[in-house]
Amino acid sequence: MTDPLLELNRVTKRFGRVVVAEDLSFSVGPGDTVGIVGPNGAGKTSLFGLISGDLSPGGGDISFAGRTVTKLDAAARCRLGIGRTYQVPRPFGDMTVFENVLVAAQQGAGLRRRASYTAAAEALEQAGMTGEANLPAERLGLMQRKRLELARALASGPKLLLLDEVAGGLTDPEVAQLVEIVRAVNAEGTAVIWIEHVVRALTPVVSRLICLSGGKFVGDGDPAEVLAEPAVREVFLGTEVTASLAAGSLETESLDGTAGQSADDERGGA
């Protein structure tokens, strides 16, 4: 049996009276693909913060690649192989796309000189950004910014890639392109945990789906089975989880209806 790559054991996090993680335990193996869904405020991004080291748990333990990382900061965990994207891309606008990714290779992975340049170039190729390498990041549109955010995470050389709503605000063709990029990254052996409101982006990629609500897991398993569970449907009361969504159709709405928000709205706020 393969040892887990990531393991959370009874992890808890509270902000005053607000519980964002309550006694959470789960593990992810090397090369696994896991999707996480849940309503706004469910604790999804906070869970990523706990895994990546941006947040410290109030209780419990976190292990990665066979060692306890509970007390390690985000930089140390990144060096071990935990890479992540953020929900709102914030590139260094006055730097080129290549320079942005080079910073990630050098500061995230600790690479220097030729090795860092090679890692940055490979990450740009993986993310389909080679043609924009010399553009100032401030000139990028939403899809390009999402790809740059992904390229920066890839340049850190992750064993585990945490994707935080990278499909939000994109058109169906753009989502389809993003899905193929993530599939290719996973095919090379990188484990992926993907938080997404746009569930139609998740279902073609992930083999396991977790529903988080109120800091607790209310569903965990095969994506189609999880989407059909009464407790999961209750979390998203008033929306329909259809068979086509479970099959990964790009023509369906997101699980909680947020895909109905126009891409133009998010692009305007980027």
C-alpha positions in Angstrom: 0.0 0.0 0.0 1.4 3.4 -1.0 2.1 5.8 1.9 0.0 9.0 1.8 1.7 12.1 0.4 -0.5 14.4 2.5 -2.2 13.5 5.7 -4.3 15.7 8.0 -5.1 14.3 11.5 -7.9 15.9 13.4 -7.0 19.4 12.3 -9.0 22.3 13.8 -9.0 26.0 13.1 -11.2 28.8 14.5 -11.3 32.5 14.1 -13.1 33.5 17.3 -16.5 31.8 17.1 -16.2 31.0 13.4 -15.0 27.5 12.8 -13.3 27.0 9.5 -12.0 23.5 10.2 -13.4 21.1 12.7 -11.6 17.9 13.5 -10.7 17.3 9.9 -8.9 14.1 8.9 -8.1 12.9 5.4 -5.2 11.8 3.3 -4.1 12.2 -0.4 -1.8 9.8 -2.1 0.9 10.5 -4.7 -0.7 11.4 -8.1 -4.2 11.6 -6.7 -6.8 14.0 -8.0 -9.2 15.4 -5.5 -11.9 18.1 -5.9 -13.3 20.1 -3.1 -16.7 21.9 -3.3 -18.8 23.7 -0.9 -20.8 27.0 -0.4 -19.1 30.3 0.2 -17.7 30.5 3.7 -17.5 26.7 4.0 -13.7 26.8 4.9 -12.3 25.7 1.5 -9.7 28.3 1.1 -8.8 28.2 4.8 -8.2 24.4 4.3 -5.7 25.3 1.6 -4.1 27.8 4.0 -3.7 25.1 6.6 -2.1 22.7 4.1 0.2 25.2 2.5 1.3 26.9 5.7 -0.4 30.2 5.3 -2.5 29.4 8.4 -1.5 27.5 11.6 -4.0 25.0 13.0 -5.4 25.4 16.4 -5.2 21.6 16.9 -4.2 18.5 15.1 -1.3 17.5 12.9 -0.3 17.8 9.2 2.2 15.5 7.5 3.6 15.7 4.0 6.0 13.3 2.2 6.6 11.4 5.4 7.4 14.2 7.8 5.4 16.4 10.1 5.0 19.9 8.8 2.5 21.3 11.2 4.9 24.0 12.5 6.6 24.8 9.2 5.8 28.0 7.4 4.6 28.4 3.8 8.1 28.9 2.4 9.4 25.7 4.0 6.4 23.7 2.8 6.8 25.0 -0.7 10.4 23.8 -0.7 9.2 20.4 0.3 6.8 20.3 -2.7 3.5 22.0 -1.8 2.6 24.5 -4.5 -0.6 26.5 -4.7 -2.5 29.1 -6.7 -4.7 31.9 -5.2 -8.3 32.6 -6.0 -7.4 36.2 -7.2 -4.2 36.3 -9.3 -1.9 39.1 -8.2 1.1 39.0 -10.4 3.9 41.5 -10.2 2.4 43.9 -12.8 5.6 45.8 -13.7 7.5 42.5 -14.4 7.3 40.3 -17.4 5.5 37.0 -17.4 8.8 35.2 -17.5 10.2 37.3 -14.6 7.1 36.5 -12.5 7.6 32.7 -13.0 11.4 33.0 -12.5 10.7 34.5 -9.1 8.6 31.5 -8.2 11.4 29.1 -9.4 14.0 30.9 -7.3 12.1 31.8 -4.2 9.6 28.9 -4.2 11.8 26.0 -5.3 15.2 27.5 -4.2 16.7 27.1 -7.7 19.5 29.3 -9.0 21.0 30.4 -12.3 20.4 28.0 -15.2 18.2 25.6 -13.2 15.8 28.4 -12.3 15.6 29.6 -15.9 15.0 26.1 -17.1 12.2 25.5 -14.5 10.6 28.8 -15.4 10.6 28.0 -19.1 9.2 24.6 -18.6 6.4 25.9 -16.3 5.4 28.5 -18.9 5.3 25.7 -21.6 3.1 23.6 -19.3 0.7 26.5 -18.7 0.6 27.4 -22.4 2.2 30.8 -21.7 5.4 30.6 -23.8 4.1 33.1 -26.3 3.5 35.7 -23.6 6.8 35.3 -21.8 8.0 38.8 -22.5 4.7 40.6 -22.0 4.3 42.8 -18.9 2.0 40.9 -16.5 -0.2 44.0 -16.1 -1.3 43.6 -19.7 -2.7 40.2 -19.3 -6.4 39.3 -19.5 -8.1 37.1 -17.0 -7.4 33.7 -18.7 -3.7 34.7 -19.1 -3.5 35.7 -15.5 -5.0 32.4 -14.4 -2.4 30.6 -16.5 0.4 32.7 -15.1 -0.8 31.9 -11.6 -0.7 28.2 -12.5 2.7 28.6 -14.1 4.1 30.3 -11.0 2.9 27.3 -8.9 4.4 24.8 -11.3 7.7 26.6 -11.3 8.1 25.8 -7.6 8.3 22.1 -8.6 5.3 20.8 -6.6 4.6 17.2 -5.7 1.1 18.5 -4.6 -0.6 21.2 -6.5 -3.4 23.2 -4.7 -5.7 24.9 -7.2 -8.0 27.6 -5.7 -10.9 28.3 -8.1 -8.7 28.7 -11.2 -11.8 28.2 -13.5 -13.8 31.0 -12.0 -14.9 33.7 -14.5 -13.7 31.7 -17.6 -15.7 30.8 -20.7 -16.5 27.2 -21.5 -13.7 26.9 -24.1 -11.3 28.5 -21.6 -12.4 26.0 -18.9 -11.8 23.1 -21.4 -8.3 24.4 -22.1 -7.6 24.7 -18.4 -8.8 21.1 -17.8 -6.4 19.8 -20.3 -3.5 21.6 -18.7 -4.3 20.2 -15.3 -4.8 16.7 -16.7 -1.3 16.9 -18.3 0.3 18.1 -15.0 -1.4 15.2 -13.1 -0.3 12.7 -15.8 3.3 13.6 -15.0 2.8 12.5 -11.4 1.8 15.6 -9.6 -1.1 15.2 -7.1 -3.8 17.8 -7.4 -6.4 19.1 -4.9 -8.7 21.5 -6.7 -11.3 23.8 -5.0 -13.9 24.9 -7.5 -17.4 26.4 -7.7 -17.4 25.5 -11.4 -18.0 21.8 -10.8 -18.1 21.0 -14.5 -14.4 21.8 -14.5 -13.7 19.3 -11.7 -15.6 16.2 -12.9 -13.5 15.5 -16.0 -10.3 15.6 -13.8 -10.8 14.4 -10.3 -11.3 10.8 -9.2 -12.5 11.9 -5.7 -14.8 14.7 -4.6 -15.1 16.2 -1.1 -17.9 18.5 0.0 -17.0 20.9 2.8 -19.6 22.8 4.8 -19.2 24.7 8.0 -15.7 23.4 8.4 -16.9 19.8 8.2 -16.9 17.1 5.5 -20.4 16.2 4.4 -19.4 14.1 1.4 -16.3 12.3 0.3 -15.8 9.7 -2.5 -16.7 9.1 -6.1 -17.7 12.4 -7.7 -21.1 11.2 -9.1 -22.0 9.5 -5.8 -21.0 12.5 -3.7 -23.1 14.8 -5.9 -26.1 12.5 -5.5 -25.9 12.4 -1.6 -28.8 14.1 0.1 -26.5 15.9 2.6 -24.6 17.4 -0.3 -27.7 18.4 -2.2 -29.1 20.0 0.9 -25.9 22.2 1.2 -26.8 23.4 -2.3 -30.5 23.7 -1.8 -32.3 25.2 -4.8 -29.9 24.0 -7.4 -29.9 20.9 -9.5 -27.1 18.3 -9.7 -27.7 16.6 -13.0 -26.3 13.4 -14.5 -24.6 15.5 -17.2 -22.8 17.5 -14.5 -21.6 14.4 -12.9 -20.4 13.2 -16.3 -18.4 16.4 -16.7 -20.4 18.3 -19.3 -19.1 21.9 -19.9 -22.7 23.0 -20.7 -24.0 22.6 -17.2 -24.2 25.1 -14.3 -21.9 25.0 -11.4 -23.1 23.1 -8.3 -24.1 26.2 -6.4 -25.1 28.3 -9.4 -22.1 30.6 -9.4 -21.3 29.7 -13.0 -24.3 31.9 -13.9 -22.1 34.9 -13.0 -20.8 36.3 -16.3 -17.2 35.9 -17.2 -17.2 39.6 -18.1 -18.1 40.5 -14.5 -15.0 38.8 -13.1 -12.8 40.0 -15.9 -13.8 43.5 -15.1 -12.8 43.0 -11.5 -9.5 41.4 -12.3 
